[in-house]
């Protein structure tokens, strides 16, 4: 009997995440390392999980998710203006540079440099794919 994915399944799958223009955003196929996830553990948004419900081993599916259902819309509160002196002299501050910022709890959050002018650096802490429609292609390798 082939199990269908439900809200408590463990799933092993390959996925490709693409933008509307066809450019690749992420893929497990690059290093041929399938993703393993536990449904409901918060590693995927509810919208991504809903796409997987009912799929079985061997299924291949493609889903298009709006920004609201994928990584959300950019939040202006997640854009911060920081003094350049907070960065090391060897830290590249060109637009597009991703820098890891340590949180008080020891975790790290990535921020993207959007602008560096004078003594100010603009850092965007929104998810890099916020505001993007994404195409989520999956191949289910196992369900338990």
C-alpha positions as CSV (number, residue, x, y, z in Angstrom):
1,X,0.0,0.0,0.0
2,X,1.3,3.4,-0.9
3,X,1.0,6.1,1.7
4,X,-0.4,9.5,0.8
5,X,1.2,12.5,2.5
6,X,-0.9,13.8,5.5
7,X,-0.3,16.4,8.2
8,X,1.9,14.0,10.2
9,X,4.0,12.4,7.4
10,X,7.7,12.3,7.1
11,X,8.5,13.1,3.5
12,X,11.7,12.6,1.4
13,X,11.6,14.6,-1.8
14,X,13.5,16.4,-4.4
15,X,12.4,20.0,-5.1
16,X,13.2,22.8,-7.4
17,X,12.2,26.3,-6.5
18,X,12.1,28.7,-9.5
19,X,11.0,32.3,-10.0
20,X,8.5,33.3,-12.7
21,X,11.3,34.1,-15.1
22,X,12.5,30.5,-14.8
23,X,15.6,31.3,-12.8
24,X,16.5,28.8,-10.1
25,X,16.2,29.9,-6.5
26,X,16.9,26.6,-4.8
27,X,17.2,22.9,-5.7
28,X,18.0,19.7,-3.9
29,X,19.1,18.3,-7.2
30,X,22.3,20.4,-7.4
31,X,24.1,18.2,-4.9
32,X,21.7,15.3,-5.4
33,X,20.7,15.5,-1.7
34,X,16.9,15.1,-1.3
35,X,15.1,17.1,1.4
36,X,13.7,15.3,4.4
37,X,10.9,17.0,6.3
38,X,8.4,16.3,8.9
39,X,5.0,17.8,8.0
40,X,3.8,20.3,10.5
41,X,7.3,21.1,12.1
42,X,7.3,24.6,10.7
43,X,10.1,24.1,8.2
44,X,7.7,24.8,5.4
45,X,4.9,27.4,5.3
46,X,1.4,26.0,5.6
47,X,0.8,26.9,1.9
48,X,3.8,24.8,0.8
49,X,2.6,21.9,3.0
50,X,-0.9,22.1,1.6
51,X,0.6,21.5,-1.9
52,X,2.1,18.2,-0.7
53,X,-1.0,16.8,1.0
54,X,-2.3,13.7,-0.8
55,X,0.8,13.1,-2.9
56,X,2.4,9.7,-2.9
57,X,5.8,8.2,-3.5
58,X,6.7,8.6,-7.2
59,X,4.4,11.6,-7.7
60,X,5.8,14.7,-9.5
61,X,3.9,17.9,-9.2
62,X,4.4,21.6,-10.0
63,X,2.8,24.4,-7.9
64,X,2.8,28.1,-8.5
65,X,2.5,30.1,-5.2
66,X,1.8,33.8,-4.9
67,X,4.1,35.9,-2.7
68,X,1.5,35.8,0.1
69,X,1.5,32.0,0.0
70,X,5.2,31.6,-0.5
71,X,7.6,33.8,1.5
72,X,5.3,36.7,2.1
73,X,5.4,40.3,1.1
74,X,8.4,42.6,2.0
75,X,7.8,44.2,5.3
76,X,9.2,47.8,5.5
77,X,9.9,47.2,9.3
78,X,12.5,44.6,8.3
79,X,14.7,47.2,6.6
80,X,17.2,48.8,8.9
81,X,19.6,51.7,8.6
82,X,22.9,51.0,10.4
83,X,26.0,53.0,11.1
84,X,28.9,51.9,8.9
85,X,31.1,51.7,12.0
86,X,29.2,48.6,13.1
87,X,30.8,46.6,10.3
88,X,34.3,45.4,10.2
89,X,36.7,47.2,7.8
90,X,37.0,44.0,5.7
91,X,33.2,43.5,5.4
92,X,32.1,44.1,1.8
93,X,29.2,46.5,1.8
94,X,28.2,46.4,-1.9
95,X,24.5,46.1,-2.7
96,X,23.5,42.4,-2.8
97,X,26.0,41.2,-0.2
98,X,24.5,38.9,2.3
99,X,25.8,39.2,5.9
100,X,24.9,37.0,8.9
101,X,23.9,39.0,12.0
102,X,24.1,37.3,15.4
103,X,21.0,37.5,17.5
104,X,21.0,37.7,21.4
105,X,20.0,34.0,21.5
106,X,23.1,33.0,19.5
107,X,21.1,32.3,16.3
108,X,22.0,34.1,13.0
109,X,19.8,36.0,10.7
110,X,20.8,36.9,7.1
111,X,20.6,40.5,6.0
112,X,21.1,41.8,2.5
113,X,22.9,45.0,1.9
114,X,20.7,47.2,-0.2
115,X,22.7,50.4,-0.1
116,X,25.8,51.9,1.4
117,X,26.1,55.7,1.3
118,X,28.2,57.9,3.6
119,X,28.1,56.5,7.1
120,X,24.9,54.6,6.6
121,X,24.3,51.1,5.4
122,X,20.8,49.9,4.5
123,X,20.2,46.2,5.4
124,X,17.1,44.3,4.4
125,X,16.1,41.4,6.7
126,X,13.1,40.3,4.6
127,X,13.4,36.8,3.1
128,X,15.3,37.1,-0.2
129,X,12.3,35.7,-2.0
130,X,9.7,37.9,-0.2
131,X,7.4,39.5,-2.8
132,X,8.2,36.9,-5.4
133,X,5.8,34.4,-7.1
134,X,7.5,31.0,-7.0
135,X,7.2,27.7,-8.8
136,X,7.6,24.7,-6.5
137,X,8.4,21.5,-8.4
138,X,8.4,18.4,-6.3
139,X,9.2,14.7,-6.8
140,X,8.2,12.6,-3.8
141,X,10.8,9.9,-3.1
142,X,9.3,8.5,0.1
143,X,6.4,8.9,2.6
144,X,6.3,7.4,6.1
